[in-house]
Amino acid sequence: MKHNIQDYIKSSLSVILLVFTAISCDKASTDEMSVLTPENSSVATNSTLPGETVVLLIDEESIDNGNLPNNFSETDVNDQVAKIGQRQTLRYFSNNVGKTITLYTGEVGDEGWYALKTIPASWKTAGPTVNGTRNFLLAGPGLGGGNDPEKYLDKIPDVTPLRATGIKMLTGKTVLAVVYDSDVAINFGPLYGILKGDNLGVVAFDVLETRKRTDGSSGSLPSVTIRIRSVSEVSSTTLKLFSNAPVPRSSSEPFDINPPVTVSAPVLVNAE
């Protein structure tokens, strides 16, 4: 009888250990999910889901290994797995959901944050969905995937670099961004962006506060306090485009580095 009891205890402990391991693995993998999470996803964390999420682009001037003020490592930002169409959550952001950090946002003429305003028809027909923005986030054919992964990423109209006023307008909003491993190239007159090149992945966060940067160069754009969110959670919300993001006249004008005290409300339209 004593031998049987010991066997029963060992068996029970093994079952508990297996269950605990399964739960731990499931939790660890949840934030590694990409934006493949569908609209009706039941994935959730303890935080309140935002009603809508603004889609942006971020480049190396804001998030990259070695960047101040965070000094991210290569693995923190997926630099070791960067490639065209990479859509994994950046490891640091995956491992720190709920944490508040500061990001810098580049320089005038070398911005780090960009708004998408116009979704080309080619993005909508590329697949795998009928929504062009989601096809980009999913790295669909010609949008980071397929046989010609950059086919539809050249000269995208109205890709708008964000300076102090535009960034300040996003205060209180939730952002889902594709992060580029190098600069997003911008042309003025007409305004368009070239969205080719390797990606580090995707990030999600709430914009909490925008402040003038005082520890950079004369052209440094604001520092932004953000709260990290789960990409898999945020991607299931309604995606929006920042349609009234202020459009710079050139790479140097306006010299908009100081967040205004008051700004216009952002006009957010459904991402199509």
ROBA-259743 format. One line per field, with one value per atom (N, C-alpha, C): residue number from 0; atom name; x, y, z. Coordinates in steps of 0.02 Angstrom, whole numbers, plus 50000, padded with zeros to 5 digits. Example, Ala and Ser with C-alpha at 12.3 -4.5 7.8 and 13.67 -1.06 7.14 Angstrom:
BEGIN
seq = [0/0/0/1/1/1]
atom = [N/CA/C/N/CA/C]
x = [50660/50615/50660/50642/50684/50645]
y = [49716/49775/49835/49888/49947/50002]
z = [50390/50390/50390/50354/50357/50394]
***
This chain:
BEGIN
seq = [0/0/0/1/1/1/2/2/2/3/3/3/4/4/4/5/5/5/6/6/6/7/7/7/8/8/8/9/9/9/10/10/10/11/11/11/12/12/12/13/13/13/14/14/14/15/15/15/16/16/16/17/17/17/18/18/18/19/19/19/20/20/20/21/21/21/22/22/22/23/23/23/24/24/24/25/25/25/26/26/26/27/27/27/28/28/28/29/29/29/30/30/30/31/31/31/32/32/32/33/33/33/34/34/34/35/35/35/36/36/36/37/37/37/38/38/38/39/39/39/40/40/40/41/41/41/42/42/42/43/43/43/44/44/44/45/45/45/46/46/46/47/47/47/48/48/48/49/49/49/50/50/50/51/51/51/52/52/52/53/53/53/54/54/54/55/55/55/56/56/56/57/57/57/58/58/58/59/59/59/60/60/60/61/61/61/62/62/62/63/63/63/64/64/64/65/65/65/66/66/66/67/67/67/68/68/68/69/69/69/70/70/70/71/71/71/72/72/72/73/73/73/74/74/74/75/75/75/76/76/76/77/77/77/78/78/78/79/79/79/80/80/80/81/81/81/82/82/82/83/83/83/84/84/84/85/85/85/86/86/86/87/87/87/88/88/88/89/89/89/90/90/90/91/91/91/92/92/92/93/93/93/94/94/94/95/95/95/96/96/96/97/97/97/98/98/98/99/99/99/100/100/100/101/101/101/102/102/102/103/103/103/104/104/104/105/105/105/106/106/106/107/107/107/108/108/108/109/109/109/110/110/110/111/111/111/112/112/112/113/113/113/114/114/114/115/115/115/116/116/116/117/117/117/118/118/118/119/119/119/120/120/120/121/121/121/122/122/122/123/123/123/124/124/124/125/125/125/126/126/126/127/127/127/128/128/128/129/129/129/130/130/130/131/131/131/132/132/132/133/133/133/134/134/134/135/135/135/136/136/136/137/137/137/138/138/138/139/139/139/140/140/140/141/141/141/142/142/142/143/143/143/144/144/144/145/145/145/146/146/146/147/147/147/148/148/148/149/149/149/150/150/150/151/151/151/152/152/152/153/153/153/154/154/154/155/155/155/156/156/156/157/157/157/158/158/158/159/159/159/160/160/160/161/161/161/162/162/162/163/163/163/164/164/164/165/165/165/166/166/166/167/167/167/168/168/168/169/169/169/170/170/170/171/171/171/172/172/172/173/173/173/174/174/174/175/175/175/176/176/176/177/177/177/178/178/178/179/179/179/180/180/180/181/181/181/182/182/182/183/183/183/184/184/184/185/185/185/186/186/186/187/187/187/188/188/188/189/189/189/190/190/190/191/191/191/192/192/192/193/193/193/194/194/194/195/195/195/196/196/196/197/197/197/198/198/198/199/199/199/200/200/200/201/201/201/202/202/202/203/203/203/204/204/204/205/205/205/206/206/206/207/207/207/208/208/208/209/209/209/210/210/210/211/211/211/212/212/212/213/213/213/214/214/214/215/215/215/216/216/216/217/217/217/218/218/218/219/219/219/220/220/220/221/221/221/222/222/222/223/223/223/224/224/224/225/225/225/226/226/226/227/227/227/228/228/228/229/229/229/230/230/230/231/231/231/232/232/232/233/233/233/234/234/234/235/235/235/236/236/236/237/237/237/238/238/238/239/239/239/240/240/240/241/241/241/242/242/242/243/243/243/244/244/244/245/245/245/246/246/246/247/247/247/248/248/248/249/249/249/250/250/250/251/251/251/252/252/252/253/253/253/254/254/254/255/255/255/256/256/256/257/257/257/258/258/258/259/259/259/260/260/260/261/261/261/262/262/262/263/263/263/264/264/264/265/265/265/266/266/266/267/267/267/268/268/268/269/269/269/270/270/270/271/271/271]
atom = [N/CA/C/N/CA/C/N/CA/C/N/CA/C/N/CA/C/N/CA/C/N/CA/C/N/CA/C/N/CA/C/N/CA/C/N/CA/C/N/CA/C/N/CA/C/N/CA/C/N/CA/C/N/CA/C/N/CA/C/N/CA/C/N/CA/C/N/CA/C/N/CA/C/N/CA/C/N/CA/C/N/CA/C/N/CA/C/N/CA/C/N/CA/C/N/CA/C/N/CA/C/N/CA/C/N/CA/C/N/CA/C/N/CA/C/N/CA/C/N/CA/C/N/CA/C/N/CA/C/N/CA/C/N/CA/C/N/CA/C/N/CA/C/N/CA/C/N/CA/C/N/CA/C/N/CA/C/N/CA/C/N/CA/C/N/CA/C/N/CA/C/N/CA/C/N/CA/C/N/CA/C/N/CA/C/N/CA/C/N/CA/C/N/CA/C/N/CA/C/N/CA/C/N/CA/C/N/CA/C/N/CA/C/N/CA/C/N/CA/C/N/CA/C/N/CA/C/N/CA/C/N/CA/C/N/CA/C/N/CA/C/N/CA/C/N/CA/C/N/CA/C/N/CA/C/N/CA/C/N/CA/C/N/CA/C/N/CA/C/N/CA/C/N/CA/C/N/CA/C/N/CA/C/N/CA/C/N/CA/C/N/CA/C/N/CA/C/N/CA/C/N/CA/C/N/CA/C/N/CA/C/N/CA/C/N/CA/C/N/CA/C/N/CA/C/N/CA/C/N/CA/C/N/CA/C/N/CA/C/N/CA/C/N/CA/C/N/CA/C/N/CA/C/N/CA/C/N/CA/C/N/CA/C/N/CA/C/N/CA/C/N/CA/C/N/CA/C/N/CA/C/N/CA/C/N/CA/C/N/CA/C/N/CA/C/N/CA/C/N/CA/C/N/CA/C/N/CA/C/N/CA/C/N/CA/C/N/CA/C/N/CA/C/N/CA/C/N/CA/C/N/CA/C/N/CA/C/N/CA/C/N/CA/C/N/CA/C/N/CA/C/N/CA/C/N/CA/C/N/CA/C/N/CA/C/N/CA/C/N/CA/C/N/CA/C/N/CA/C/N/CA/C/N/CA/C/N/CA/C/N/CA/C/N/CA/C/N/CA/C/N/CA/C/N/CA/C/N/CA/C/N/CA/C/N/CA/C/N/CA/C/N/CA/C/N/CA/C/N/CA/C/N/CA/C/N/CA/C/N/CA/C/N/CA/C/N/CA/C/N/CA/C/N/CA/C/N/CA/C/N/CA/C/N/CA/C/N/CA/C/N/CA/C/N/CA/C/N/CA/C/N/CA/C/N/CA/C/N/CA/C/N/CA/C/N/CA/C/N/CA/C/N/CA/C/N/CA/C/N/CA/C/N/CA/C/N/CA/C/N/CA/C/N/CA/C/N/CA/C/N/CA/C/N/CA/C/N/CA/C/N/CA/C/N/CA/C/N/CA/C/N/CA/C/N/CA/C/N/CA/C/N/CA/C/N/CA/C/N/CA/C/N/CA/C/N/CA/C/N/CA/C/N/CA/C/N/CA/C/N/CA/C/N/CA/C/N/CA/C/N/CA/C/N/CA/C/N/CA/C/N/CA/C/N/CA/C/N/CA/C/N/CA/C/N/CA/C/N/CA/C/N/CA/C/N/CA/C/N/CA/C/N/CA/C/N/CA/C/N/CA/C/N/CA/C/N/CA/C/N/CA/C/N/CA/C/N/CA/C/N/CA/C/N/CA/C/N/CA/C/N/CA/C/N/CA/C/N/CA/C/N/CA/C/N/CA/C/N/CA/C/N/CA/C/N/CA/C/N/CA/C/N/CA/C/N/CA/C/N/CA/C/N/CA/C/N/CA/C/N/CA/C/N/CA/C/N/CA/C/N/CA/C/N/CA/C/N/CA/C/N/CA/C/N/CA/C/N/CA/C/N/CA/C/N/CA/C/N/CA/C/N/CA/C/N/CA/C/N/CA/C/N/CA/C/N/CA/C/N/CA/C/N/CA/C/N/CA/C/N/CA/C/N/CA/C/N/CA/C/N/CA/C/N/CA/C/N/CA/C/N/CA/C/N/CA/C/N/CA/C/N/CA/C/N/CA/C/N/CA/C/N/CA/C/N/CA/C/N/CA/C]
x = [50042/50000/50043/50096/50140/50172/50192/50223/50173/50110/50058/50045/50044/50034/50090/50152/50209/50204/50184/50177/50123/50068/50013/50036/50075/50100/50146/50191/50237/50199/50148/50108/50071/50044/50007/50053/50113/50160/50181/50187/50206/50152/50089/50033/50032/50042/50043/50099/50158/50215/50201/50170/50154/50105/50054/50004/50037/50079/50113/50157/50193/50237/50198/50140/50098/50072/50051/50025/50080/50140/50196/50215/50217/50235/50183/50120/50066/50070/50084/50090/50149/50205/50264/50254/50212/50203/50150/50107/50052/50076/50126/50149/50198/50217/50257/50213/50146/50101/50109/50104/50109/50040/50036/49972/49926/49941/49896/49833/49834/49776/49716/49660/49602/49563/49517/49476/49437/49414/49372/49411/49477/49520/49496/49504/49486/49548/49608/49669/49662/49680/49674/49723/49740/49780/49736/49766/49727/49712/49746/49733/49669/49643/49582/49599/49561/49573/49556/49598/49581/49525/49485/49433/49459/49518/49547/49622/49657/49730/49755/49804/49832/49892/49892/49947/50000/50062/50119/50176/50226/50291/50343/50391/50446/50511/50562/50626/50681/50743/50800/50815/50787/50799/50762/50715/50677/50689/50689/50699/50753/50808/50863/50909/50951/50998/51049/51062/51110/51081/51018/50988/50977/50991/50970/50895/50860/50887/50886/50868/50859/50918/50961/51019/50999/50948/50925/50982/50981/51028/51002/51043/51022/50962/50964/50908/50846/50855/50797/50753/50785/50747/50745/50761/50757/50808/50861/50909/50940/50947/50979/50933/50868/50822/50788/50815/50786/50784/50729/50722/50662/50656/50598/50536/50485/50423/50424/50476/50477/50419/50378/50321/50315/50369/50368/50369/50341/50347/50420/50445/50513/50517/50572/50576/50569/50600/50595/50522/50486/50416/50373/50389/50353/50362/50422/50438/50421/50398/50387/50320/50268/50201/50180/50157/50137/50191/50253/50307/50306/50324/50328/50400/50414/50481/50478/50536/50541/50573/50545/50575/50592/50649/50664/50634/50624/50587/50624/50690/50731/50747/50762/50781/50739/50734/50701/50740/50706/50737/50761/50760/50779/50734/50669/50619/50619/50588/50584/50514/50462/50392/50358/50316/50283/50210/50167/50096/50080/50040/50011/49945/49935/49872/49833/49869/49837/49858/49809/49822/49811/49864/49857/49809/49778/49733/49770/49834/49872/49878/49879/49882/49818/49762/49697/49687/49716/49707/49763/49815/49872/49854/49806/49789/49837/49823/49772/49702/49693/49627/49606/49548/49526/49544/49578/49599/49673/49688/49757/49804/49781/49823/49840/49791/49804/49849/49841/49885/49958/49969/50037/50061/50018/50037/50050/50019/50028/50085/50117/50170/50144/50087/50058/50101/50080/50119/50134/50198/50218/50222/50201/50201/50247/50298/50345/50349/50301/50300/50292/50289/50280/50344/50337/50396/50430/50393/50421/50400/50435/50409/50405/50439/50437/50401/50362/50330/50287/50251/50203/50225/50291/50316/50355/50351/50388/50342/50365/50330/50257/50249/50183/50161/50105/50084/50070/50087/50067/50094/50150/50184/50214/50190/50203/50249/50309/50353/50322/50324/50293/50346/50331/50372/50333/50354/50328/50252/50222/50149/50112/50132/50099/50106/50165/50175/50133/50130/50090/50016/49992/49922/49904/49954/49941/49937/49946/49943/49876/49880/49819/49797/49832/49812/49855/49828/49865/49892/49953/49989/50009/50002/50031/50077/50141/50189/50233/50245/50297/50363/50414/50479/50529/50560/50610/50680/50723/50791/50836/50813/50851/50803/50824/50782/50724/50667/50613/50629/50635/50653/50591/50596/50539/50558/50511/50518/50466/50486/50440/50426/50361/50341/50346/50307/50253/50280/50238/50256/50243/50295/50286/50343/50332/50382/50401/50463/50486/50492/50448/50443/50478/50529/50569/50621/50650/50702/50682/50732/50720/50679/50639/50600/50626/50622/50637/50576/50516/50455/50402/50362/50306/50307/50279/50272/50203/50180/50117/50128/50097/50104/50053/50043/50002/50049/50030/50069/50044/50088/50068/50085/50145/50167/50220/50219/50268/50302/50369/50406/50462/50478/50535/50599/50640/50702/50755/50788/50836/50908/50916/50982/51009/50980/51002/51034/51025/51051/50998/51015/50968/50906/50911/50854/50819/50834/50805/50730/50694/50622/50606/50543/50526/50543/50548/50549/50477/50460/50391/50390/50347/50337/50281/50296/50247/50237/50180/50167/50159/50200/50202/50138/50111/50052/50069/50023/50029/50009/50053/50038/49979/49978/49924/49857/49856/49793/49772/49818/49802/49783/49813/49798/49727/49692/49623/49573/49597/49553/49542/49502/49490/49553/49580/49641/49623/49661/49648/49710/49697/49750/49746/49804/49810/49804/49742/49730/49749/49749/49766/49835/49879/49947/49977/50007/50034/50086/50082/50127/50184/50246/50302/50309/50330/50340/50402/50452/50514/50550/50610/50648/50671/50666/50689/50635/50580/50527/50460/50421/50439/50487/50525/50572/50534/50494/50444/50471/50505/50536/50506/50465/50437/50363/50341/50270/50227/50177/50134/50095/50074/50033/49966/49936/49873/49881/49848/49850/49780/49771/49707/49698/49636/49623/49641/49670/49685/49621/49621/49565/49586/49553/49571/49517/49538/49492/49506/49456/49465/49519/49563/49616/49585/49594/49563/49615]
y = [49939/50000/50063/50063/50120/50133/50079/50085/50115/50095/50121/50195/50216/50286/50329/50305/50342/50348/50294/50296/50346/50347/50393/50465/50479/50547/50568/50523/50538/50551/50509/50518/50584/50603/50666/50725/50722/50777/50784/50728/50730/50764/50749/50780/50855/50876/50947/50982/50950/50980/50989/50939/50943/50999/51006/51059/51127/51134/51198/51216/51167/51179/51201/51168/51185/51256/51275/51343/51394/51380/51426/51435/51380/51384/51423/51411/51446/51521/51540/51611/51642/51606/51633/51642/51599/51602/51652/51673/51717/51780/51814/51877/51868/51805/51793/51787/51786/51784/51846/51840/51897/51927/51975/52007/51961/51897/51849/51839/51864/51859/51890/51853/51879/51930/51964/52016/51989/51927/51900/51860/51875/51839/51846/51792/51794/51804/51814/51825/51890/51889/51950/51947/52006/52010/52043/52059/52091/52164/52193/52263/52271/52332/52346/52354/52321/52327/52398/52428/52492/52483/52535/52530/52533/52566/52572/52580/52565/52565/52600/52645/52683/52644/52634/52599/52649/52637/52680/52638/52672/52643/52674/52634/52659/52634/52678/52654/52658/52649/52642/52705/52762/52823/52822/52776/52772/52706/52650/52584/52547/52533/52495/52474/52424/52403/52460/52472/52524/52594/52603/52670/52693/52758/52789/52802/52804/52799/52727/52678/52610/52564/52581/52539/52466/52455/52387/52344/52280/52233/52211/52175/52150/52103/52059/52012/52047/52103/52141/52163/52181/52210/52164/52100/52050/52064/52101/52117/52055/52002/51941/51902/51920/51886/51935/51995/52046/52021/52035/52016/52052/52051/52080/52041/52078/52045/52015/52029/52003/52035/51993/52019/51990/51961/51941/52003/51996/52050/52056/52118/52127/52097/52061/52021/52063/52121/52163/52181/52198/52218/52157/52100/52039/52021/52032/52012/52065/52124/52178/52213/52173/52202/52234/52296/52334/52381/52374/52416/52483/52536/52603/52620/52642/52661/52726/52753/52813/52795/52822/52816/52885/52891/52951/52943/52998/52994/53024/53029/53050/53124/53149/53218/53247/53312/53344/53324/53296/53272/53200/53172/53101/53073/53075/53058/52983/52966/52895/52866/52910/52887/52914/52872/52890/52867/52909/52891/52866/52813/52791/52827/52858/52893/52864/52839/52813/52741/52697/52627/52613/52595/52583/52525/52529/52476/52409/52411/52349/52313/52350/52318/52280/52306/52275/52211/52209/52149/52098/52117/52072/52009/52016/51961/51958/51916/51862/51884/51949/51974/52027/52057/52111/52179/52179/52241/52253/52307/52320/52330/52365/52376/52311/52268/52203/52160/52165/52127/52149/52214/52239/52213/52215/52191/52115/52080/52008/51990/52041/52030/51986/52006/51969/51972/51939/51939/52010/52024/52090/52142/52123/52169/52142/52106/52075/52000/51971/51899/51883/51818/51796/51794/51780/51773/51840/51894/51961/52004/51995/52022/52098/52135/52208/52241/52201/52224/52286/52288/52342/52391/52395/52437/52498/52514/52571/52630/52689/52752/52750/52738/52736/52807/52830/52899/52917/52979/53010/52976/52941/52917/52980/52996/53062/53057/53087/53088/53131/53106/53141/53181/53246/53289/53305/53355/53364/53369/53408/53418/53353/53317/53255/53203/53199/53151/53170/53235/53257/53240/53243/53227/53155/53112/53041/53025/53075/53064/53032/52978/52942/52889/52882/52833/52770/52715/52652/52645/52622/52617/52544/52524/52461/52480/52462/52486/52430/52434/52392/52429/52394/52425/52406/52455/52445/52443/52402/52393/52451/52491/52550/52608/52659/52718/52705/52735/52740/52800/52789/52843/52883/52950/52994/53043/53052/53103/53158/53221/53277/53306/53323/53356/53313/53260/53238/53197/53195/53158/53084/53044/52971/52939/52875/52838/52774/52755/52691/52643/52593/52548/52482/52483/52422/52415/52356/52345/52297/52275/52227/52257/52214/52234/52197/52231/52199/52162/52186/52154/52206/52193/52238/52252/52310/52330/52361/52361/52394/52431/52491/52529/52585/52610/52670/52730/52785/52847/52885/52893/52924/52998/53016/53086/53102/53164/53188/53250/53250/53305/53327/53391/53416/53383/53360/53328/53381/53378/53428/53401/53337/53307/53284/53309/53289/53346/53345/53398/53453/53505/53560/53539/53484/53461/53400/53381/53321/53328/53277/53274/53249/53253/53239/53169/53164/53098/53082/53018/52997/52942/52950/52898/52852/52787/52739/52683/52650/52589/52532/52481/52426/52384/52366/52323/52258/52211/52148/52157/52139/52145/52101/52040/51994/52019/52055/52083/52144/52190/52253/52242/52192/52180/52158/52138/52115/52173/52234/52292/52324/52377/52413/52454/52443/52478/52544/52596/52663/52694/52741/52781/52852/52883/52951/52999/53016/53050/53123/53156/53227/53241/53191/53203/53262/53311/53369/53350/53379/53363/53414/53393/53440/53466/53529/53558/53531/53513/53488/53449/53426/53389/53432/53498/53543/53591/53596/53642/53606/53621/53666/53633/53674/53649/53637/53584/53571/53521/53548/53504/53511/53563/53577/53560/53510/53492/53550/53571/53626/53607/53658/53645/53615/53642/53615/53597/53544/53522/53503/53498/53474/53400/53379/53308/53269/53210/53170/53145/53147/53119/53050/53000/52931/52899/52872/52840/52766/52727/52654/52636/52592/52567/52518/52530/52488/52451]
z = [50000/50000/50000/50041/50044/49976/49942/49876/49826/49831/49785/49797/49860/49876/49848/49855/49829/49753/49721/49648/49627/49667/49652/49659/49712/49723/49666/49646/49591/49527/49515/49454/49454/49512/49518/49507/49536/49527/49454/49420/49349/49308/49323/49287/49299/49363/49380/49343/49340/49307/49232/49202/49130/49116/49159/49151/49158/49210/49222/49163/49135/49078/49018/49006/48949/48954/49015/49025/49014/49040/49034/48961/48923/48853/48814/48831/48796/48809/48871/48888/48852/48849/48817/48742/48713/48640/48619/48664/48646/48614/48643/48616/48558/48542/48484/48422/48432/48376/48334/48269/48224/48214/48169/48155/48116/48113/48083/48125/48187/48230/48195/48186/48150/48191/48157/48189/48249/48245/48298/48349/48353/48400/48472/48509/48581/48623/48591/48628/48668/48731/48772/48829/48854/48915/48967/49025/49078/49063/49012/48996/48957/48956/48919/48845/48803/48731/48707/48665/48636/48585/48574/48524/48454/48445/48379/48386/48331/48332/48269/48278/48223/48194/48129/48095/48075/48097/48079/48052/48028/48011/48057/48079/48121/48091/48089/48062/48114/48091/48137/48177/48158/48196/48263/48271/48333/48370/48332/48363/48325/48359/48329/48386/48372/48423/48435/48499/48518/48524/48503/48506/48577/48588/48651/48648/48704/48772/48799/48757/48783/48772/48724/48709/48699/48656/48642/48614/48632/48602/48534/48496/48431/48438/48488/48496/48523/48560/48584/48526/48470/48414/48353/48362/48307/48252/48267/48214/48183/48222/48197/48150/48147/48102/48054/48048/48004/47932/47898/47828/47799/47733/47700/47723/47747/47767/47837/47877/47946/47985/48016/48053/48123/48150/48220/48264/48324/48373/48394/48399/48425/48495/48507/48568/48631/48633/48693/48706/48654/48661/48679/48653/48670/48743/48769/48838/48890/48868/48916/48907/48892/48885/48951/48947/49007/49033/49009/49033/48999/49036/49009/48994/48932/48912/48871/48855/48813/48747/48693/48627/48600/48566/48528/48458/48423/48360/48300/48305/48248/48247/48187/48175/48119/48116/48058/47995/47948/47887/47892/47950/47961/48015/48002/48052/48066/48123/48142/48139/48138/48136/48073/48042/47979/47981/47954/47948/47878/47874/47811/47802/47743/47731/47672/47623/47562/47551/47544/47532/47458/47422/47350/47334/47276/47254/47250/47231/47225/47291/47346/47412/47427/47403/47417/47378/47318/47276/47285/47322/47331/47371/47418/47463/47521/47569/47569/47590/47609/47627/47576/47586/47542/47572/47629/47662/47649/47613/47594/47652/47704/47763/47797/47806/47837/47793/47727/47683/47692/47703/47717/47784/47834/47901/47901/47854/47848/47800/47772/47722/47666/47637/47582/47520/47466/47404/47379/47367/47345/47399/47460/47518/47573/47551/47597/47588/47551/47540/47466/47452/47383/47343/47278/47234/47220/47223/47212/47272/47329/47393/47399/47355/47359/47300/47264/47203/47214/47270/47282/47336/47348/47403/47379/47316/47289/47278/47296/47284/47309/47374/47405/47422/47393/47403/47476/47494/47557/47619/47613/47674/47707/47767/47797/47857/47854/47912/47967/48028/48084/48122/48130/48172/48236/48272/48341/48344/48300/48303/48290/48238/48221/48276/48306/48360/48420/48436/48493/48482/48420/48405/48421/48426/48440/48515/48557/48630/48648/48685/48706/48658/48601/48551/48556/48530/48526/48456/48451/48387/48374/48311/48286/48229/48234/48185/48158/48093/48061/48069/48093/48107/48052/48023/47970/48000/47968/47992/47971/47923/47901/47891/47856/47847/47798/47812/47764/47720/47655/47609/47590/47594/47581/47525/47479/47427/47439/47428/47434/47365/47353/47292/47229/47222/47266/47325/47377/47437/47427/47434/47434/47473/47493/47529/47493/47499/47472/47530/47530/47588/47578/47537/47526/47582/47588/47637/47692/47730/47783/47840/47870/47929/47990/48048/48112/48139/48120/48144/48160/48211/48228/48303/48321/48392/48401/48463/48481/48547/48552/48614/48617/48678/48690/48694/48662/48667/48728/48777/48841/48844/48822/48829/48777/48752/48704/48733/48733/48763/48715/48717/48679/48705/48658/48679/48691/48748/48767/48769/48755/48761/48693/48638/48572/48534/48468/48426/48418/48380/48370/48331/48293/48253/48281/48343/48371/48381/48360/48370/48440/48461/48531/48556/48621/48654/48673/48669/48680/48733/48782/48832/48806/48805/48780/48831/48826/48865/48815/48822/48774/48780/48722/48718/48681/48686/48650/48577/48532/48460/48441/48465/48447/48470/48526/48552/48512/48502/48469/48396/48363/48292/48280/48333/48325/48329/48343/48349/48280/48278/48216/48198/48139/48118/48084/48100/48076/48043/47997/47966/47992/48003/48030/47971/47952/47889/47888/47947/47949/47981/47977/48000/47961/47995/47961/47909/47850/47795/47792/47802/47796/47724/47718/47652/47618/47658/47631/47686/47671/47720/47779/47772/47826/47852/47817/47838/47843/47895/47950/47999/48035/48084/48149/48148/48200/48251/48302/48352/48421/48431/48498/48499/48535/48537/48561/48522/48544/48607/48644/48703/48683/48630/48605/48531/48510/48441/48419/48354/48327/48345/48349/48360/48298/48306/48246/48213/48147/48109/48087/48115/48102/48058/48002/47955/47953/47936/47933/47882/47904/47859/47811/47747/47695/47655]
***
